[in-house]
């Protein structure tokens, strides 16, 4: 089991067609050409010297190249992923233009075993989509955060503290 921890921000907005959430398609060769289960809430790892909320804000800016929009963060709690990593997420009601994103990058050997190091975007696109559409696109372990946001979207009351 991993001792890694990750934190992120899930933006949501009201549009003419209802509520939408902002998710990002994971970059790199493994995720290329995939849609179902290949999207993520903008998030990233942090160490014990950083608070989860500060990490979520930092990672949002690093991954999208945009400042975190103003808004009251709604805690959606944490969830243990299949890898053992603990992910903590906040939702913020805000809007932004995905076309303005400038994606952060990472470097890896590709193709594996070639000795060639290449740079890839951490996220290669972001999109607004309905929570229903986002549900199938998100990696399985992050879908719980949409489920936790749903009562707030329906009732406009802060989510109840989630069970772990």
C-alpha positions in Angstrom: 0.0 0.0 0.0 1.2 3.5 -0.9 1.7 6.3 1.6 1.2 8.8 -1.1 -1.3 11.6 -0.8 -2.8 13.8 -3.5 -5.2 16.8 -3.5 -7.3 18.5 -6.1 -10.0 20.9 -7.0 -13.2 20.1 -8.9 -14.7 23.2 -10.5 -18.4 23.3 -11.3 -20.6 25.9 -12.9 -24.2 26.5 -14.0 -24.7 26.7 -17.7 -27.7 27.0 -20.0 -27.9 23.2 -20.1 -27.5 22.6 -16.4 -24.5 22.0 -14.2 -21.1 21.2 -15.6 -17.8 20.1 -14.0 -14.3 20.7 -15.2 -12.1 17.6 -15.7 -8.8 17.0 -17.5 -7.7 14.3 -19.9 -4.5 12.8 -18.6 -1.5 13.3 -20.9 1.2 11.0 -22.0 1.3 8.0 -24.3 -0.6 5.6 -22.0 -3.7 7.8 -22.1 -3.5 8.8 -25.8 -6.6 7.9 -27.7 -8.6 6.8 -24.6 -11.7 8.5 -23.2 -13.5 6.3 -20.7 -11.6 6.3 -17.5 -8.8 8.5 -18.8 -9.8 11.8 -17.2 -9.0 13.2 -13.8 -9.8 16.0 -11.4 -6.9 18.4 -11.6 -4.8 17.2 -8.6 -1.3 16.1 -7.5 0.8 14.7 -4.8 2.0 16.6 -1.8 4.3 16.1 1.2 3.6 16.4 5.0 5.0 20.0 5.0 2.1 21.2 2.8 -1.6 21.3 3.7 -3.9 19.4 1.4 -5.9 22.5 0.4 -2.7 24.4 -0.4 -1.5 21.5 -2.5 -4.8 21.3 -4.3 -4.5 25.0 -5.2 -0.8 24.6 -6.2 -1.5 21.6 -8.4 -4.4 23.2 -10.1 -2.2 26.1 -11.1 0.7 23.9 -12.1 -1.5 21.5 -14.2 -3.6 24.1 -16.0 -1.3 27.1 -15.9 -4.2 29.3 -14.5 -4.8 30.7 -11.1 -7.5 29.1 -9.0 -10.7 31.0 -9.5 -12.3 32.8 -6.6 -14.9 30.8 -4.7 -15.7 29.1 -1.5 -14.1 25.6 -1.4 -16.6 22.8 -0.5 -14.8 19.8 1.1 -15.6 16.6 -0.7 -13.4 14.5 1.6 -10.9 11.9 0.8 -10.9 8.5 -0.9 -8.4 5.7 -1.0 -7.6 4.8 -4.6 -6.9 1.2 -5.8 -3.1 2.1 -5.6 -3.5 2.9 -1.9 -3.0 6.6 -2.6 -5.3 8.9 -0.5 -6.9 11.7 -2.7 -8.6 14.7 -1.1 -10.8 17.0 -3.2 -12.6 20.3 -2.8 -15.2 21.7 -5.2 -15.4 25.3 -6.1 -18.2 27.0 -8.0 -16.4 29.0 -10.7 -16.0 29.5 -14.4 -12.9 29.5 -16.6 -12.1 29.2 -20.3 -10.4 25.9 -21.1 -8.8 27.5 -24.1 -6.6 29.6 -21.8 -5.0 26.6 -20.1 -1.3 26.1 -20.5 -0.5 22.6 -19.4 2.3 21.6 -17.1 4.6 18.8 -18.3 6.5 15.8 -17.1 9.5 13.9 -18.6 9.7 10.1 -19.0 11.5 7.5 -21.1 9.5 6.8 -24.2 9.3 4.3 -25.7 10.1 2.3 -22.6 13.6 0.8 -22.7 14.7 3.2 -25.6 16.8 5.5 -23.4 15.0 8.4 -25.0 13.5 10.9 -22.6 10.5 12.8 -23.8 8.3 15.5 -22.4 4.5 15.1 -22.2 1.7 17.3 -20.8 0.4 16.2 -17.4 -3.1 17.0 -18.7 -3.5 17.4 -22.5 -7.0 19.0 -22.5 -9.7 20.2 -20.1 -13.4 20.2 -20.7 -16.6 21.2 -19.1 -19.1 18.3 -19.1 -22.2 17.2 -17.2 -21.6 15.2 -14.0 -23.2 12.2 -15.8 -20.7 12.5 -18.7 -17.8 13.1 -16.3 -18.7 10.0 -14.3 -17.7 7.6 -17.1 -14.8 9.7 -18.2 -13.1 9.9 -14.8 -10.8 7.3 -13.5 -12.9 4.9 -11.3 -11.4 6.0 -8.0 -12.4 9.7 -8.5 -16.0 9.1 -9.3 -16.9 9.2 -5.7 -16.3 12.9 -5.6 -19.0 13.5 -8.2 -21.3 11.4 -6.0 -20.5 13.6 -3.0 -21.0 16.8 -4.9 -24.4 15.7 -6.3 -26.5 16.5 -3.2 -25.0 20.0 -3.1 -25.8 20.6 -6.8 -29.4 19.3 -6.2 -30.1 21.1 -2.8 -27.5 24.0 -2.8 -26.4 22.9 0.7 -22.8 22.1 1.5 -22.1 18.4 1.3 -22.4 16.4 4.5 -19.0 15.3 5.9 -18.2 12.2 3.8 -17.7 8.8 5.3 -14.2 7.5 4.5 
